Amino acid sequence: MEQAYLDLAQRVLDEGVVRGDRTGTGTKSVFGHQMRFDLSKGFPLLTTKRVAFRLIKSELLWFLKGDTNIRYLLENNNHIWDEWAFERYVASSDYTGPDMTDFGLRAQEDEEFNKVYKQEMKKFTENILADDAFAEKYGTLGNVYGSQWRAWKTSTGETIDQLKNVIETIKLNPTSRRLVVSAWNPEDVPHMALPPCHTLFQFYVADGKLSCQLYQRSGDIFLGVPFNIASYALLTHLIAHETGLEPGEFVHTLGDAHLYMNHLDQIKEQLSRDPRPFPQLKLNQEKDSVFDFEMEDIEVVGYNPHPRIKAPIAV
């Protein structure tokens, strides 16, 4: 099944159009691609490079809690959202440190600047953990995924718990065609640190199995998409567990599927490796609700990947 991901990467290398992008890094991309993963054949955590499952499950639990502040992530040693919070902080009048304009690109290109950037980022994350007021002001990313999933704001000032509603509908009316959760809220998009890349997902029940399809408007194939595959596979497993169903398929549909120009050597190295068997997912069977799971309740067994391949993140 991992071949579906490798085929996407190869397609973009072979057919991708070179385009500019928001970060200034540049990409090769294709528009419109679909992958399918049969969850009965193993948990789709890529093996052609090590993917940090600890980060995937802590981020998903963060979403499930409806949280939008990076403090929870930092408490679990998860730094994948740091840059977007930091970007907001250095643009504020409270920031008095060295000039951080275009810090993402400069940190990649200038070794001395990279040292300064890491020092400033370290101070920032330490402040988030230590100072409640600072965390409240600069750790919050706006109404990103967790907020939209669990507390979508309506025009009347009420909130909708989309995810809870969908889980209840799966239990009561599993053939519904309205098992949809949207993270794309046009009113909130301008105020988010990063508009949702994985914008909408839908569940489907047939033959006692729960399947999920994700529509992702923008996919960073080397760094982001492996996380997205595993995250939504995990979400499907968790909801199948609560609703008494077996996991079915995860269907991943992408809009702009791209490789950043500074990831091309890394993806070619990954493509040179042979896939290994996927691991198995183990959930704490004593937990009944998706919303009760904690880090220690979720693990993968038999994960034997090739070594990690490092690459810079484009902010």
NORVEN-V346376 format. One record per backbone hydrogen bond with DSSP energy under -1.0 kcal/mol. NH is the residue of the N-H (numbers start at 1). CO is the residue of the C=O. If there is no record, write none. Layout:
<<NH,CO> <NH,CO>>
This chain:
<<4,1> <6,2> <7,3> <8,4> <9,5> <10,6> <11,7> <12,8> <13,9> <14,10> <15,11> <16,12> <17,29> <19,27> <24,21> <27,19> <28,259> <29,17> <30,257> <32,255> <33,254> <35,252> <37,250> <39,248> <41,38> <43,279> <45,43> <53,51> <56,52> <57,53> <58,54> <59,55> <60,56> <61,57> <62,58> <63,59> <64,60> <65,61> <66,63> <67,62> <70,139> <74,70> <75,71> <77,74> <78,73> <82,79> <85,81> <86,82> <87,83> <88,84> <89,85> <90,86> <92,89> <103,100> <106,102> <107,103> <109,105> <110,106> <114,110> <115,111> <116,112> <117,113> <118,114> <119,115> <120,116> <121,117> <122,118> <123,119> <124,120> <125,121> <126,122> <127,123> <128,124> <129,125> <130,126> <131,127> <135,131> <136,132> <137,133> <138,134> <139,135> <141,68> <144,142> <147,144> <148,144> <149,145> <150,146> <151,147> <152,160> <154,158> <157,154> <160,152> <162,160> <163,149> <165,161> <166,162> <167,163> <168,164> <169,165> <170,166> <171,167> <172,168> <173,169> <176,173> <180,178> <181,201> <183,199> <184,199> <185,183> <188,185> <189,185> <191,188> <192,189> <193,141> <199,197> <199,215> <200,215> <201,181> <202,213> <203,179> <204,211> <206,209> <209,206> <210,246> <211,204> <212,249> <213,202> <214,251> <215,200> <216,253> <217,197> <219,256> <221,219> <221,258> <224,220> <225,220> <228,224> <229,225> <230,226> <231,227> <232,228> <233,229> <234,230> <235,231> <236,232> <237,233> <238,234> <239,235> <240,236> <241,237> <242,238> <243,239> <245,240> <246,208> <248,210> <250,37> <251,212> <252,35> <253,214> <254,33> <255,216> <256,217> <257,30> <257,255> <258,219> <259,28> <261,26> <263,260> <267,263> <268,264> <269,265> <270,266> <271,267> <273,270> <280,301> <282,299> <284,297> <287,284> <292,289> <297,294> <298,295> <299,282> <301,280> <306,47>>
